[in-house]
């Protein structure tokens, strides 16, 4: 398939600006691939689709306030720095994007609140820089300052200003391992009560980590998808999680339910020659698009994604494309919320 195959247009798309409240009151479209059947539920009913012995894989990454607003030394010009990834924690070196890029050069000092200062040490791209925080405290203390002065990096299509509540609202209930600049939003629909119902059915909740980068929103700019390159993102598959997932995979009566496209990319990035999951830690730039033979993922929980996005392409590799587009048409007709704060689908 080509890039333009993933372009869709609807007259009116509902894009919520905040998560559902409560989270599990979001709507759930259930897609049965074998029967080509679509049903409509509340997300709070998703536990009905799990069986004893299943496992649910989720991404436990945690979003940090990666957008910093400050001033440039001497000129006092307003600048914005977007923290992409930590390069060397011991030296407090970060890979960042800057605005306005033409005014920020090597050697410049950048001043933020809480007496936080950074120095530009390298150029990486037209808008990219490497900065070093000039801070004498520990790395944990640096993050405490970032929590105070930074804003949560809401997706670019969420057309509103960040609010303090976003630091809590733009997280999943599973958020534990700090390092993402975007939330794994399929998991945002879960609540403590719903998790309790899932576990009560004998389902094992299985964590992996993939720190989502800003590249998740980057446009695909080549018609030939084989030429697109994903940004590398840190991922971690713990040994215990690999053991649980492999045990479920071997038992044909149960299924591996994967929550979110980032969880899919994490587990599908670490496959043995015999088709099982192996523990791993490192970086992945895995790009999943049709056709693709999923080795681990048997059911998928996901949101409704933007046209021509890599997330939509991954889901289209899991569901026959024409049927998936029929489901999207149904979602728009039924006024489902789309994108990060929107409703969800369960693909069986």
RAPE-V554608 format. One record per residue. N is the residue number from 1. RES is the residue in one letter. SS is DSSP state (H for helix, E for strand, - for the rest). D_FIRST is the distance of its C-alpha to the first C-alpha in whole Angstrom. Layout:
N:RES:SS:D_FIRST + N:RES:SS:D_FIRST
This chain:
1:X:-:0 + 2:X:E:4 + 3:X:H:7 + 4:X:H:8 + 5:X:H:6 + 6:X:H:8 + 7:X:-:12 + 8:X:-:14 + 9:X:-:18 + 10:X:-:21 + 11:X:-:25 + 12:X:-:26 + 13:X:-:25 + 14:X:E:27 + 15:X:-:27 + 16:X:-:30 + 17:X:-:32 + 18:X:-:33 + 19:X:-:33 + 20:X:-:34 + 21:X:-:38 + 22:X:-:38 + 23:X:H:35 + 24:X:H:35 + 25:X:H:35 + 26:X:-:32 + 27:X:E:30 + 28:X:E:28 + 29:X:E:25 + 30:X:E:25 + 31:X:E:22 + 32:X:E:23 + 33:X:-:20 + 34:X:-:22 + 35:X:-:24 + 36:X:-:21 + 37:X:E:24 + 38:X:E:24 + 39:X:E:28 + 40:X:E:29 + 41:X:E:31 + 42:X:E:33 + 43:X:H:32 + 44:X:H:35 + 45:X:H:35 + 46:X:H:32 + 47:X:H:34 + 48:X:H:35 + 49:X:H:31 + 50:X:-:33 + 51:X:-:35 + 52:X:-:38 + 53:X:-:36 + 54:X:-:33 + 55:X:E:32 + 56:X:E:30 + 57:X:E:28 + 58:X:E:28 + 59:X:E:28 + 60:X:-:32 + 61:X:E:31 + 62:X:E:33 + 63:X:E:33 + 64:X:-:35 + 65:X:-:37 + 66:X:-:35 + 67:X:E:36 + 68:X:E:39 + 69:X:E:41 + 70:X:E:44 + 71:X:E:46 + 72:X:E:46 + 73:X:-:49 + 74:X:-:52 + 75:X:-:50 + 76:X:-:50 + 77:X:-:46 + 78:X:E:44 + 79:X:E:41 + 80:X:E:38 + 81:X:E:37 + 82:X:E:33 + 83:X:E:34 + 84:X:E:30 + 85:X:E:32 + 86:X:E:35 + 87:X:E:35 + 88:X:E:39 + 89:X:H:41 + 90:X:H:44 + 91:X:H:44 + 92:X:-:42 + 93:X:E:40 + 94:X:E:36 + 95:X:E:33 + 96:X:E:33 + 97:X:E:32 + 98:X:E:35 + 99:X:E:36 + 100:X:-:37 + 101:X:H:36 + 102:X:H:38 + 103:X:H:41 + 104:X:-:41 + 105:X:-:42 + 106:X:-:43 + 107:X:-:46 + 108:X:-:46 + 109:X:E:47 + 110:X:E:45 + 111:X:E:47 + 112:X:-:46 + 113:X:-:48 + 114:X:-:50 + 115:X:-:51 + 116:X:-:48 + 117:X:E:47 + 118:X:E:45 + 119:X:E:45 + 120:X:E:42 + 121:X:E:42 + 122:X:E:39 + 123:X:E:36 + 124:X:-:32 + 125:X:-:30 + 126:X:-:31 + 127:X:-:31 + 128:X:E:32 + 129:X:E:35 + 130:X:E:37 + 131:X:E:40 + 132:X:E:43 + 133:X:E:44 + 134:X:-:48 + 135:X:-:49 + 136:X:-:52 + 137:X:-:51 + 138:X:-:49 + 139:X:H:45 + 140:X:H:45 + 141:X:H:48 + 142:X:H:45 + 143:X:H:43 + 144:X:H:45 + 145:X:H:46 + 146:X:H:42 + 147:X:H:42 + 148:X:H:45 + 149:X:H:44 + 150:X:-:40 + 151:X:E:38 + 152:X:-:35 + 153:X:-:32 + 154:X:-:30 + 155:X:-:27 + 156:X:-:26 + 157:X:-:26 + 158:X:-:29 + 159:X:-:31 + 160:X:-:34 + 161:X:-:37 + 162:X:-:37 + 163:X:-:40 + 164:X:-:42 + 165:X:-:41 + 166:X:H:37 + 167:X:H:38 + 168:X:H:39 + 169:X:H:36 + 170:X:-:33 + 171:X:-:33 + 172:X:-:33 + 173:X:-:36 + 174:X:-:34 + 175:X:-:35 + 176:X:-:37 + 177:X:E:35 + 178:X:E:35 + 179:X:E:33 + 180:X:E:30 + 181:X:-:29 + 182:X:-:27 + 183:X:-:28 + 184:X:-:26 + 185:X:H:26 + 186:X:H:25 + 187:X:H:29 + 188:X:H:30 + 189:X:H:31 + 190:X:-:33 + 191:X:-:37 + 192:X:H:40 + 193:X:H:41 + 194:X:H:38 + 195:X:H:37 + 196:X:H:41 + 197:X:H:40 + 198:X:H:37 + 199:X:H:39 + 200:X:H:42 + 201:X:-:39 + 202:X:-:39 + 203:X:-:36 + 204:X:E:36 + 205:X:E:34 + 206:X:E:33 + 207:X:E:32 + 208:X:E:30 + 209:X:E:29 + 210:X:E:26 + 211:X:-:28 + 212:X:-:25 + 213:X:-:25 + 214:X:H:25 + 215:X:H:21 + 216:X:H:20 + 217:X:H:20 + 218:X:-:19 + 219:X:-:16 + 220:X:-:13 + 221:X:-:14 + 222:X:-:12 + 223:X:-:9 + 224:X:E:8 + 225:X:H:8 + 226:X:H:10 + 227:X:H:12 + 228:X:-:13 + 229:X:-:16 + 230:X:-:17 + 231:X:-:21 + 232:X:-:23 + 233:X:E:25 + 234:X:E:28 + 235:X:E:27 + 236:X:E:30 + 237:X:E:30 + 238:X:-:34 + 239:X:H:35 + 240:X:H:37 + 241:X:H:33 + 242:X:H:32 + 243:X:H:35 + 244:X:H:34 + 245:X:H:31 + 246:X:H:31 + 247:X:H:34 + 248:X:H:32 + 249:X:H:29 + 250:X:H:32 + 251:X:-:34 + 252:X:-:31 + 253:X:-:33 + 254:X:-:32 + 255:X:-:28 + 256:X:E:27 + 257:X:E:26 + 258:X:E:24 + 259:X:E:25 + 260:X:-:22 + 261:X:H:19 + 262:X:H:21 + 263:X:H:23 + 264:X:H:20 + 265:X:H:19 + 266:X:H:23 + 267:X:H:24 + 268:X:H:20 + 269:X:-:22 + 270:X:-:25 + 271:X:E:24 + 272:X:-:27 + 273:X:-:27 + 274:X:-:28 + 275:X:-:25 + 276:X:-:27 + 277:X:E:28 + 278:X:-:30 + 279:X:-:32 + 280:X:E:30 + 281:X:E:31 + 282:X:E:29 + 283:X:E:26 + 284:X:E:23 + 285:X:-:20 + 286:X:-:17 + 287:X:-:14 + 288:X:-:12 + 289:X:-:8 + 290:X:-:7 + 291:X:-:8 + 292:X:-:11 + 293:X:-:15 + 294:X:-:17 + 295:X:-:21 + 296:X:-:23 + 297:X:-:21 + 298:X:-:22 + 299:X:E:23 + 300:X:E:21 + 301:X:E:23 + 302:X:E:21 + 303:X:E:22 + 304:X:-:20 + 305:X:-:17 + 306:X:-:17 + 307:X:-:14 + 308:X:-:11 + 309:X:-:13 + 310:X:H:13 + 311:X:H:15 + 312:X:H:13 + 313:X:H:9 + 314:X:H:12 + 315:X:H:13 + 316:X:H:10 + 317:X:H:10 + 318:X:H:14 + 319:X:-:14 + 320:X:-:12 + 321:X:H:10 + 322:X:H:12 + 323:X:H:15 + 324:X:H:14 + 325:X:H:14 + 326:X:H:17 + 327:X:H:19 + 328:X:H:18 + 329:X:H:20 + 330:X:H:23 + 331:X:H:23 + 332:X:H:24 + 333:X:H:26 + 334:X:-:28 + 335:X:-:28 + 336:X:-:27 + 337:X:E:27 + 338:X:-:23 + 339:X:-:23 + 340:X:-:25 + 341:X:-:28 + 342:X:-:27 + 343:X:-:27 + 344:X:E:25 + 345:X:E:23 + 346:X:E:24 + 347:X:E:21 + 348:X:-:23
